[in-house]
Amino acid sequence: MRFIHISDIHYFGDFNQERVIDALCYDIHNLVKAQEVSAILCTGDLASKGSFEEDVTANKISQMLNRIRLSAGSDIPLVICPGNHDMSIKSRDSIYQPIFDAIDTPEKANSLFEKLSADQSFGLFSHLNGYLQLAKLVNKTYYKNNPLYYTYKLTIGSNNIGLAMLNSAWLTKGGGSKDYGSLYVGERQVECALEEINGCDVKIALMHHPLEWLNPAEREVIMRSLSRNFDALFCGHNHSATTSALTTNSGALFVSNAGCIYQSRDYFNGYFLVEFDSNKSDWIVSAREYYSQRNEFDISPRFSHDGIMIFSISKRSPESSVLIPANIVQAAQKNINSKLLSYSASSVAPKILGAIFVEPTLARESEKNYAARETVSAESGTNDLLNLNYLFSISDDILLIGKRESGKTTLINYLIADRYFDFHSPARAAFIIDISKLSRFTTAAILEQAVDFTGSELPRSKVIQLLTGGFAAVGFDNVQLHNPEHEKLITTFCNEYSKIRYIYCAAEEEVDELSYKEPPTYQRNRFVAHIHSFKGNHTRELISKWFGEPLRSGIVDQKFDMVNKLLNGLHVPHTPFLVSILLWVIEQNPNTSLLNHASVVEVLIDGLLDKLNESKSRSEFDSTIQVHFLTEFSAKLDEDRIESVAALEFEAFVVNYFQKKGLNVSTRGFTEELLRKGLLFEGLQQIGFKYDCFRAFFLARKLADSSELLSNAITIDNIGRYHPEIDFLTGLHRDRKTLLSDLLNLARDFKIPDDINVESSFIDEIDGKTTLVREQLLTAIDDGLTSNNVDDGRMRTKIDGLAEVPSDASVDHKIARRRYSYEASNIAARHFSILRILSVALRNSELVDDVKLKESCLDEALNLWSRFMLIILKSISLLDPDELQQVLPEPISDGGPDEIKQILLMITPSAIVSLMCDLLATPKLEGFISSKTGSGTMLVRALAVCLALEKPNKLFIDHAILLIKECGRNGVIPQLIYLKLLHLYLFNGSRESTGLLRHGLGEAFAILRIGGEGRKSRSLKGEFLQRIDKHRSKVQSEVN
């Protein structure tokens, strides 16, 4: 018998979605030609937003489902169950909400189910009405006896098959993090469905949500009931393709969790063909994945090597039966959840690990080795990458290796707290042992920590019983692979309790230092998986879950861009911890588009020092002492012009520091605390700051307190060396009038030699050389970017594609510890250093009480940026076209060398403006910037307009249009402003500014295309805006 398992269609009738449905039907039709299919099982989220009466009616969804069914054959049944997207809570009278809110135990869920079944006219069912209407259109016999579930029987050969379509979404709170760990199916629902198919040879349950989404107490009840009475569970919701064999005290259960048919490129888009061999009790799963470029479904190598997995399921009960009260699991989960940053600091993010967890990239080798390969074939690259489903499918222990803060502890916590039954199916409980916190290296100490992990709810004797019988999973965190005591302890424990499955977590840095030595096996079979850094899709998913916003939405786009800019600007790796810290900072500043770097690093350091939770004590070296020490250490490194010191030299520095103050301290204890907190890093007997931004932050504190050191820093020769320090200093002390004045004088004193200085009239020469290419660019934007055939999110895909390439600091954390210096003897480089530092200092100067000084600084900064742009453009114009084509990393045009040079001359101004806005744009300077949009050279005015458009209003849009009209249609400046408007409208425009940007973009396009007003202009503008509106809606229409 074979079943097609599809899930999470989220149908809304979009053109691209119809293409996917057509490809699905074509694929199913071809599969059925080769092998007979018994039924199509669809596990929920048929609708996009639970509304069957609005844009997409129940009729249209039923027609779509019928197309899928007919592709397999007119006699093939298609059964459905509802998901949270199929429920319409807004359709239910709010008077009933307290009834649903009161359901917090399995017993209460059963009681409500009984009442609803007895009185089906009760208004509590109104949120099901749209879905029930759809179900009746699919098959009028569905939900004939009960509005929450129905059953379906079919005969295949000599086997009678019973399908139970359960409702796991009837108590939904709206989906997302609000549902995770709080849903109830109701055991009575399972029992009632079972009664109707009790005599069947094979029984399959369908429901939308996987078991981990249920309330922990409910999960145990439903898991036990399903494994005792059913052969398989088919579900969806997670948008990931996973299959597993679940073993409980009562029996075994095959679980199929299909991906989504097509949601977005961030998920597994596909379906399963599931075959059951009743003679062997084998479940054979073939994964079919959608490939958008080919617009077809094919085997999925990322599901497994050949897209196929086989599970042998025996209904024989385990040798021993151990029952664990639900409060034990809840206590362990509470212990883990309390360690989340969102639990203690956030007011909007989920407080439950499973609701905020983002599965990282896993691979067979380290990210450094993976990135070092110059070429990775599609086949080998796929085989190197792993996922949790693969780890669940193998029986070996798992050794997780990752860089510090790569999310190792979060991953092991998730596996132990939420997925222990997938990781080790006989497990009834799981324990995490932090080896770094053991009081002694003994088996007894491990058992003590296991008891503590359950909040002392589970006695030691019960822990031993679980371990001995193989009914537990154990995770060892913070394992030191080179520590013989760790190896001996773990090996002894594993030998004593050999029936369970283990996870070990270790730091990649230790493996690097001992690359010549294989990690220990602990005398067991173990598989090594490496955790890679966060990529763009991981960051976006975490933002979506943190703020409860759709994955592909303008809000997530905006925060995603901000997080990336901050991480890259601080030169730190993209780790889950750092991303979470930044999201918390953004949460505290919801209306800002630019965050002060100093404030971000200060919050990060405070978090590492645990300032909020510490209790000051005269006997302890609290955060105040630690901050002062680190400030002095940063000054020493700067004085010696080094990035780290030998460990022995560092200890001597610590001793000397405290001796000068008449304090006694255990130097190693003090050092170990700073290392443990993640402020310092030790490797190869060298100690330095964990990240260079930490060093720069503490040195900025030193510069702020030492006028002598600061005066030495702000000189022509040294200024390039102290860019991050000046940024942090002015960010910490935003009222430093004298410093701002000194930087202004430094900029004014800097003279550009006549041989490289460029007059502002040079911009007119550029205009004359690039007119033809500029017309081609506008035509491409008009005909290509805004055409009706653009795929969903095409532009965003290209931008996100860059984010999928890990930064150098993410691949190798050593790069994040390297001091970045802009020292250079080159005049142009010094020019750039000065304008960068003046720009960030002015941006941070909101509390300086000298308006004229700030006006003068803005004048100087705009002039510096203008001259810098002209110098760069002049340099490009002097390059030999043939040499230029050879040095570019990749072709930017199919044209000849001269055309490539012209394109560079056109796109360079936009790149420089983007950099300028990152450094200088801030709402705090809005009044100053506004006054500059109408004075100065055309280029200076254009730069001021681009800065002003970062927070657009009607006045700034009018200035932009006026400047375009003054410059005429064939110019670098009009194009620069047009591209700025286009980018803001497509990606960065807030709801409040969308209309203004749209108006400005239409006006700019009309002027550039035909150079004037009139009927033709209005017609052209209207057509353009219709297309650009459609494209913008596509970019932002992909919902979670």
N, C-alpha and C positions, 0 to 999 in steps of 0.2 A: 504494500500500500504506500502511496506517495501523496504528499500534501505540499501545496504551494503556500508558503507562509509570508504574507506581506503585512506591513504595519505603517502607521504614521504617514498617511498620504497628505494630510493637511490641505485638502483640495480647495482651491479658490479660482480655478479656471484661467490662470495666466497662460499666455502663449507658450512660454518655455516649459511650463508644467505639462501642458498638453503634449508637447514633443516627447517628454519623458514617459507619459502614459502610453503614447503610441509605441515607443520603443519597448516598454514593458509588455504590451500586448503582443507585439511581434516576437519577443523573446519567448514568452509563454507558449505561443502557438508553435514555435519551432521545437520547444522542449517536449510538448505533448505529442508531436509527430514521432519522436524517438522513444518515448516511454509514457505509459498511461498514468494519468493523475486522478486521484480519488476525490479531492476537494480542495477548494481555496479557502484558507483561514486568514481572516483579516482582524488584527488585534488592536483596533481603536485608533483614535485621532484621525477620523475620516475627514472632519471639517477643519477649517483653518482656525476659527475663533469661536466655535460653539454656537454660531448664529446660522440657522438653516433658513431663516426667513428673509435675509437681506440680499447681499450681492450674489451669493451662491446658494440656491435653494436646494431643498432635499431632493427635488426632481433631478437637478443637474448632477448631484452626487450619485444618486441611484443609477442614472444613465452611465456615468463614468464607471461605476462598479460593474454594471452589466456588460460594458465593453470588455472589461478584464475577464469576466466569467466566460463570455462567448469566445474569447481568444483561446480558452482551454477546451471549449466544447459546450454545446447548449444543454447537455445533460449533466454537467459538472456543477455540484452545489457550491455556493459561496456563502459562508457564514461570517457574521461580524459581531464584535462586542464593542462597547463604548470606551473612549478615552476621556481624559479631562478636557480636551478641546471640544469634545462633543457635548459637554454639559454647559448649560447657559445659566449661571448663577443669577445673573441680573434678571432673568425671567421669573425667579422665585420671589415671592413676597418676603420682604425683610423680617416680617413678624415671626417667620419660622427659623431665623438664623440661630437664636439661642438653643433651639433643640439640637441643631447640628454641632454647635460649639460644645455642648455638654457631653458629646460622645468621646470619652477618653479611656475606655476599657473595652476589651473584647465582649464582655457581658452586656454592656450598654449598646454596643453595635448590634448584637444579636437581638436584644429586646426591641430596638427600633425597627429592625428588619421584620420581626414578627408583626408589629403593629401596622407597618406599611403593607405587608402582604395581606393582612386581614381586611384593611380598608384602603383599597387602591384608588379611591376617589379623593383621598386626602391631598391637600394643596402642596404638601411637601414634595410631590413628584413633578412639579411644574418645570424644574430645571432639566427634566428628561424629555419633555414633550417634543422638541425639535428632533432629537435623535430617534425617538420612538416612531415619529412620522416617517423618517428615512427608513428605518428597519422594516416597516410595513410595506414600503415600496419595493424593497429588496425581496422580501418574501412575506406574504400576508399572514403566514402561520407563526412568524417570530413574535415572541413576547405575548403569546395568546393567553397564558395562564398567570404570568407574573411580570410586571414591568421592569424588574431588576435583572432577571436571568431567563434563559430558555435553553432547551437541549435539542439536539438533532441526532438522529440515528441513521446510519447507512451500513449496507452489507457489502463487504469486499471479499470475494471468494467465499471461504467458509467462516470468515470472521465478521462478527457484529461489532461495529465501531460506535461508541457513544461520545458525542461532543457536548461539553458543558460550557456555554458562553456566560461567564461571570462578569459582574460589574464591580470593578475596583475603584471606579471614579464617582460613585454615588455620594460619597462623603467628601468630595474634593473641596478644598478651600480656595481654589483658584489656580492651582498648578504651581510649578516651580518650587522654590525653597519652602513655600508655605505648606506644601503637601509632603515633602520628604520626611519620612519617619513618623507620619501622623495619620496615614490612611488606614481604613478598615474595610475588609471585604465582608466579614461576618461569617463565622463558621456555619451558621444556620443556612446561609445562602449556598454554601458548598454542599451541605447535607441534603438540602431540598433538591438541588440539581442531581446529586448522586442517586437519589431515590428513583429518578426518572430514567436513568441509564444503568441501573444496578446489574442487570443481567448481561451487559455487553462484555465481549472478550477483551477489547481494548478501550480504555477510557482516557480521553484527552480533555484537559481544562484549558480554556482560553480566558485571559484577562489582560487588560492593558498594561498595568504596572508590574514591574519585577518585584520580587519578594522584599528586596531591601528598602523599597519605598513604604512598606507597611510599618505601623507602630511596632516597636520591638516585641511587645507581648503578643500582639496580633500575628506578627510574623511567625513566631514559634507555633502558634495554634494552627495557622493556615498551612504552614510547611508540613507539619505533622499530619494534618488531615489529607493534604494532597498526596504526599508520599505514601500514605497507607492505602489510599483508595484509587489513585490515578496512575497512569503509566507515563504521562507527559504533561508539561505545562508550556503553553505557547503564549508569549507576551511581547511587549514592545517598549515604547516610551523613551528609552535611553538613547535612541538614534545610533546605536552601536550594535554590530553583529557579534553576538556571543552565544555560545552553547555550552552546556555543562551537564554533569551527572551529579545529582544531589542525593546523598544518602543520609537518612535519619534513623532514629530508633525504631521507626515503624516500617521502613521500607526504602525504596529508591525511586527516583523521579528524573526523567530526562527533561531538561529545560532549554527551550529555544527562544532566544530574544532577537527578533529581527531588527534590522536597521530601518531607516525611513526610505520610502520610495524615492523621494527627492526633496530635501529640505534646503541645503546649501552645501557648498564645497567643504564645509567644516565637519561634516558627518559622513558616516558610512551610508551611502545611498544605494540600496539594493534590496534583495529579498532572498529567501531560502527555498530550496527544494529539499524536503525532508522525507526520507524513505524509512519505513519500519519493517524490519525482517522479523516476523513473529517467531520463526523457528529458532533463530539465534538470539533473539532479544536485542538486536543491534539497531541503533538509530544512525542513519547515514545522512549527513547534512552537506549539501552542495550550495555554496554561497555564490550568488550572482550579483555583480556590482555594476553600477551605471557609470559609463565613461562619457562625459559631456562632449568632449571634442569629437568623438566618433558617433555620438548620439545612439549608443547601443549598450546592452547589458552583456557581460562576459564573465568568465570565472574570476574570482577575487583572490589573488595571491596574498593579499594582506590578511585575509581570514585564515588561510593556511597555504602551504606551498603550492598545492594543486587545487585550492579552493574547496577541499573536501575534508571533513572530519567524521570519525566513526566513534560511537559510544556504545559500549556493551553494558546493558542495565539488567541487573538481577533484582527481582523483587524479594529475595531472601533477606530477612531481617539481620542486623548485625548480631555478633555473638553475645554482646552485652547491651543492656539498656540502661542509659543514664539520663535522668530527667533533670533539667536545669531550670529553676524558676526564672521567669522573665525579668525579675528585678535584678538578677545577677548581670544579665546582658545590659540592662539599662544603666547599672552602676558603672560598668566598664565604659560605656559610651559617654556617660556624663564626665568621667575622668578625662577622656580624650577630648571631648568638645571644649572643656574648660581651658584647654591650652591654646585654643585658636585665638588669633589676634581679633577676629571678628566677634568672638564671644565676649571678650573683656573690654574692647575699645569702640566697636562700631554700634551705631544705633539703627542701621539699615541692612547690614549684611546678615546672612543666615548664621545662626548659632550652632548648627549641626554640621559636622564634618562632611557627611555624605551630600548635603545640599550645596556645598561650596567647593567640593573636591573637583579638581580638573586632572584628568589622566595625563601624565607627562609622556614625552617620547621616550621609549625604551629601546635599547639596541644591544646587539651582541658584543659591541666594542665601545670604547670610550668616545666621547664626542670629539676629543682632540685627534684621535686616530682616524675617526670617521671623516673629519673635515680635512685631514692631511692628504687623503687620497685625491689626486688631481682629477680623476674621473671615476664615477660610480655608475655602472650600467643600471638600467631600470630593473633588471632581474636581480642583480646582486644587492642593489640598494634596498629592494623590497625584502629580500631574505634577511638582511642585517637588522631591519627594524622589527620590533616586537610590540605586543600589546598585552593587556591584562588577561584577555581571553586565552592567549597562548600560555601564560603562566598558570592559569587555572587548569589547562588541559593536560599538562605534564605532571608527573608524580614526584619528580626530584625536589629536594629542598631548593630554595632560591637565595642566592647571594646578590643583594642589591648594592651596587657601587655607584656613588655619585659625589660630585663636589660638595663642599660644605654649603648649606642653605639651598641645595638643589631640590629639596622636598622629600628626602629619604624618610625622615620621621613621619611626615604627613602621609606618605604612601603606605608605610607599614601600619600606621594607625588605621588608615582606611581599610586595608586588607583584613586587619584583625578585628576591628569594631563592626564593619559593615558587610564584609564579604568572606568571613571565615568559612562559611558553609560552601562557598564556591572554591576557595583555596584548598580546603581539606574537607570533603563532603561528610565524613563521619563526625566532624567536630560539633560539639554541643556548646563549647565555650572556647575562648582564646585569650592568651595572655601576652603582654609586651614586657620584656625585661630590659631595662636600661642598664647595661653593664657598667657604665661610668658611675652609676649611683649605688652600686652594690656595697654594702658595709664590709663584706669580706667575700673572697672568691671561693664559695662553697655551694654545694647543691641546696643546702638548707637556706642560704641567703636568697637563692633564686626562688625557692618556694615561698619564702616570706614576701618577696616582692610581687609574686603572682597573687597571693591573697590580698595584698594591698591594692593591686590593680582592680579588683572587684569591689573596692570600698569595704573590705573585710566582710562582705556578705557571704562569700564562699569559704567554708572552713578548709584548713590545710588537708584534712583527710579526703575531702571531696576533690580537691585539686589533684592530689596524688592518684585518686581513683580514675579521674579523667585522663591524666597523663599515661597511666599504666595501660589503660584499655585502648588508647589511641583515639579518644574522643575529644581531642583538643588540638589547637594550633598554637605555636609559640613563635614569637618574634624577638630576636635579640637585636637591640638597637645600640648604636655607638660602639660597635665591635672594632677593636684595634687588631688588624690582621697580623701585625708584626709582634704583638705582645704574647709571649709564651704562656703567661698565666691565663689570658683569655682563651687561647687555643686549648689548653689543658682542661679548663673548666667546662667549656662548651662541649668538647669531645666526651668528657665524663658524663655530662648530663644527657647528651644525645644517645649514648650507649645505654644508659639506665632507662630512658624513656624513648624507645626506638620505634614505636608504632605511630607516632605523631609526625606531622610535617612542620618544618621549620623555615623561617625567613631570617636572614642575617643582613644587617645594614652596616656598611663601612664607608669611610671617606676615600674618595679617589686620590686625594693628595698623598695618602699613605701608600697606595698602590704605585703611584708615580715614583716615590722615593725608593720603593723596593721592586722596581720593574723587573729586576733580574730574578725575582722569586715568585713562584706561583702562590696565590692565596690558599690557605689551608682548606681541606675538605671536611674536617671534623669526622673523618672515617665514614662518610656518607656520600651518596650520590647527590651532587648539587649542581645547579645551573646558574651561570653568572649572567646577570642583566645589568646594563649600565643605564643610568638616568641621565638624559640630556637636558639642556637648558630649555627654558620656556621659549616657544616661538610665538609668532603673531597670533595664531589661532588659539593657543593656550591663554595668552594674555586677554584676548577678546572674550573668551569663554568665562574667565574669572571675573572680568568687569561686568559681564552680563549677569552672572550669578550674584555678585556683590551688591549691585544696585537694582536687581530684579527687572532689568530692561531687556527687550528683545535683542537677540544676538546681533542681528543686522539692523541696527537702528542708528539714527543720527546721534543720539546721546552716547551710545557705545562707541561709535566712530570718533566722536570728539574726545572722549576720555582715553580711548586707545591711542590716538595721536599724541595726546598730552603725556601719557605714561612713557611712550617710546621716546619722545623728546627729552624727558627728564632722565631716563636711564642712559640714553646716549650722551646727553649733555654732561652727566656726572661720570661718564666712563666706567659704569659698573655693570656687572653681568645681569642678564635677565633671569632672575631666580624668583620662585614663588613668594619667598619672604619679602624681597625688595619690592616686588609688584604689589603685594598686599599692603606694605607700609605706604606706598604711594597712593593706593586707592583710599586708604584711611585719611591721608592728608587731603586728597581731592574731596572726599566726603565732608571734611570740615570746612572746605572752601568751595562750595558748590557753584558759585557764580563767577569764578575766576577762570580765565582762559590761559593765564600764565602764572606759574607758581615761583616764588622766590627760592632759588637753589639753597640758600643758607637755611631757610626755614625747613625745607625738606630734609636736609642732612641733619639738622638739629633734632628733628623729630625722630629720625632714624637712630641717631646716637642715644637719645633719651630712652628709646625703646630697648636698645641693647644694654644700656646701663640699668634698665628696669627702675628708673627713677620714681615712677608713679606708685610702685609697690613696695619700695624699700622703706625701712624705718631707720631714721638717723640714730646713730649710737656712737658714743665716744670711744668705744672699744673696737669699732669697725672702721674700715677704710671705705667710706661711702663714696657716692658718685661725685661729690664735690672735690674730694681729694684725687679721685681718678681722673677727672677732667683737667685739674691743674697739672697733674703729672704728665698727661698726654700732651698738654700744651707745651710743656718744657721739652718733652721728647721730640716733638715736631720741630722745635727751634734748633735742637742739636743736629737733627738730620739736615736741616737747611744750612746750618753753619758749615757742616762738613761736606755738603753737597753730595749726600748719599741717600739711598732709599731704604736701607736696612742696616743693622749692625749684627755682629756675631753675638750668639746667645750669651757667652761669658761677659762680653763687653756690656750687653744690656743689663745683666745682673749687677755689674759694677755700677752702672748708671743709677739703677734703682736704689742700691745701698747708699750711694753718695747723696741722692735726692733726699732720702729720709734722714740721713745723718745730719745734713745741714739744718734740718728742722727739729733735731733732737728727738726723733721718733724711732722706736724699735719696730721692725716688721720682718716677717718671714718673706724674704725676697721672692722665693719661688712661689709661695702661696699667692702673693700679690700678682706676680706675672701670670700664673695659671688662671687667675680669675679674669684678667684682661683678655687672655687667649680664649677662655671658655665663652666669654660674652661676645666674642667676635669682633672686637675692636683692633686687636693685634693678630698677626699671623706669624707662625713659626714654621720654617721649612729649610731643610739642609743646614741646620744649626745657625740660621739667620732669623732675626726678629725684626719685623717692620709693621706698618699699618696694614690692616686687612684690605682696605681700598685706598687709593691715593686721595680720593675726595675727603676721607677722614683726616688724612695728614694735612691737606690744604685747609680744612675747616679749623683744626686746632692751631695751625700756624697763623690763620687769620685772626684768631683770638689774641695771639701773641703780638701780631703787628698792631692790633687795635690798642694794646697797652704800652707799646714801645714806639715813641715818636722817632727814635733814632733808626730802628729797623725799618719803619715805614718810609722814612725819607730816603733810605738807601734803596728801597724797592721801587719807588716811583721816579726812576731816572730813565733816560733814553736807552741806556745800556742794559738795564735790569728789568724794565717793565714787562717784557715778554715772558719772563720767568714766573711772574706772579699774577697771571691772569685769574686763575681760580681763587686765589687768596683775596684779591681785590673784590671779586664778585661776592665771596662769602662775607668779607668785612663790611662792605656797603649794604649787604643784605641783613646783617646782624645789627648794624648801626646806621639806620637810614636817615640820620640827621647830621652826618659828618660834612658840614659846610666847607671846612678847611680842606679836607681831602678832595672834594669835588672841584674846588677852586684850583688846587695843585694839579689835578689831572687836566683841567682845562688849559692851564698855562703850559703844561707839558705838550699838549696837542698843538697849541699855537706856536710853540718854540720849534716844533719839528718842521723842518724844511724839506720839501721835495725838490731834488735837483732838476734843473731845467731840461736835462736830456731825457728824463722820463715823465716830466709833467705834461699833461694833456689839456688843451683848452676845451671849454664846454662846447664849442662849435663842432668838435669832432663827431658829435652825435648826428649832425646833419650829413656827414660823409657816410656814416653807417646806413642811414636811411636810403641814400641813393644807391648803395650797393646791394641791398637786400629786398628791394621792392617786389621782385618777381617771386622769390621764395616766400615772402610774407603773404602774398596773395594765395599761394599754394597751401600754406598753413591754414589760412582762414577757410578755404574751400574744404580742406580735409576735416576741419572741425565741424563745418556745416553739414557735409555729406557723410562723414564717417561716425564721429562721436555721437551725433544726435540722431542718427538714422533709426528707423523702426526695427532694424534687425539686430540691434546690439543685445548681447546676452545679458541676463541679470548680473549686476555687480561686475561688469567687465573691467571698468576702470579701477574699481576697488580691488579686484583680483590682482591687478598689476602692482598696485601699491602694497597690498598685503604680501605679495610674493617677495618683495624686498625684505619684509619683516620675518619671512620664514627662513631667511639666511641668518644664522646666528652671528651676533657681533663677535669681534675678536676677543673682547673681554669675557663673553659667555663661554666661548670655546676654551680659553685659557685664562684662568683668573689671575695669572701672573701679570697679564697686560693691564688689569684693573689696578694693580699695585704700582705700576710704572708711573713715574712723574712726567706729566706732559708739560713741555716747555716750548714757548714760542720765540726763544732766543734766536736771533739771526742777524747776520751782518748785512743781508740784503735790504735795501731801502724799502722796497715794496712790502716785504715781510714785516718790517718795523712799523710801517704805515698801518698795516692791518692790525698789528698788536695794539697800537694806540687807539685806533677807532673802536676795536672790540672792547677794550677796558673802559674807555670813556662812555660807550653806549650802555654797558651793564651798570656802571656807577650811576649814570643818569637815570636809568630805569629804576634803580633801587633808592633814589633820592627823594622819595615822596615827602619826608619830614624835614627836608632842608628848607629853612624859612627865608629864602632869598630868591624871589621870582626872577629878577634880572639875571642872576647867575645861572639859573636853570634854562632861561631863554637863550643865553649865550652858549651854554653847553649844547643845546639842541641845534642851534645854528651851526656850531662847529662840527657836531657829529654828522649832520646832513651833508655839509660840505665835504667832510672826509669820505663819507660813503659815495658821494657823487664823483669825487676825484678818483677814488679806488675803482669804481666801475669803469670810468673812462680809461684808466691805466690798463685794466685787464682787457677791455675791448681793443685798445690800441695794440696790446701785445698779441692778441689773436690775429688782428689784421695783418701783422708783420710776419706771421708764421708762414712757412712754405706749405702750400696745400698738400703736396705729396707726403711730406714728413708728418703732417698732422694726421692723415689717415692711418699711418703706420703706428702711431703712439696711442690712438684711441683704443680702449679695452674691447669695444665691440662697435660694429657699424651703427651709425645713427641715421643713415640715409642710403638709398640705392643709387643716388646720383654720384656725380664725379667729385673729385677733391674740392673744387671751387664751391660747389653747392654745400658740401659738408661744412666748409669754413663759414659760409653765409648763415647756415642754420645755427652754428655755434655762436655767431655774433648776435643772433636773435634770442636764443634761449638763455644766454649768460646773464642778461639783466634780471630775468625772473629768478634765477638761482641766487643771485646776490641779494635781491629784495627779500627772498625767503629767509636768508641768513640774517639780514638786517632786522627783520621783524621778530625773529627769535630772540635777538639780543636787546632790542630797543622798545618794542611795542608793549605798552601797558596802558590800561584805562586811566592810571594816575597822571599821565602826561597828555590826556586827551585835549585839554584846553590849549596847551602849548603847541601841540601838533597841528591843531585846527588853524592856528594863526599863520602857519607856514605853508598852507596849501595854496595860498594866493600870492606869495611873494618869493623872490629869488629867481634863479634860472629855471628853465622848464624842467630840467632833470631833478633839481632840488625839490620843486613843487610836486613832481611825480612821486618822488620818494616819500614826501610828507603825506600825499594822498594814499599811497599804499599802506603806510603806517596807520592812518586814520581809518581805513577800511577794515582793519582788524576788529573794530567795534563799530560797524556801520550805522549811520543815521542818515536822515534825508539831506542834511547839509553836506555831509561828506560825499554822498552819491552825486549831488549836484556839482560839487567841486570836481569830481572825477569826470563827469560828462563835459563840463566846461573845458577842462584841460584837453580832452580828446578833440573837441571842436577847434580849439585854438591851434593844436598841433597839426590838424589835418589827418586824413585817413592813412597816409603812407609814412608811418614813423615808428621808431622803436618805442617811444613813450606811449602812444595810444595802444599799441599792442601789449605793452607791459601792464597797463591798467586793465585792459580787457581780459587778459589771462588771469589777473588777480581776481577780478569779479567772477570769472567762470569757476575758478577753483573754490572760492568761498561759497558760491551758490550750490555747487554740487556736493561739497563735503562738509564745510565748516559753518554754514549758515544756521543760526539759531532760528527757532520758530518766529521770534519777534522780528528778525532781520530778513527773513526769506523774501517777503514782498518787495522790500527796498532793493535788495540785490537783484531780484528778477527784473525790476524796472530798469536799473542801471545797466544790467547785462544786455537787455534788449536794445536800449538806446545806443550802447557802445557798438553792438554788432551792426546795427543799421548804418551808423556813421562809417564804420570801417568797410562795409560791403558796398554801399552806394554813395556815401559821402554827403547825405543830406536828408531832408524831411520830405513829406508828401505822401501821396497815396501808395506809391510803389514801396516807399520806406516802411509805411505802416503794415502793408501786406507781408513784406519780407520779414519784418520783425515778429509779426503774429505767428507766421509759420515756424520761424526759428524757436520761439518761446514754447510753442506746442510740443515740438520735438524735444527740447531741452527739459521741459517739465516731465515728459514721459520718461526720459532717461533718468532724471533725478529720482523719480518715484521708484524706478527699477532698482537703482543703487540702494535705496533705503527700504525697499519693500520686503526683503527677506526677513522673516520673523522666526523667533525661536520656537 
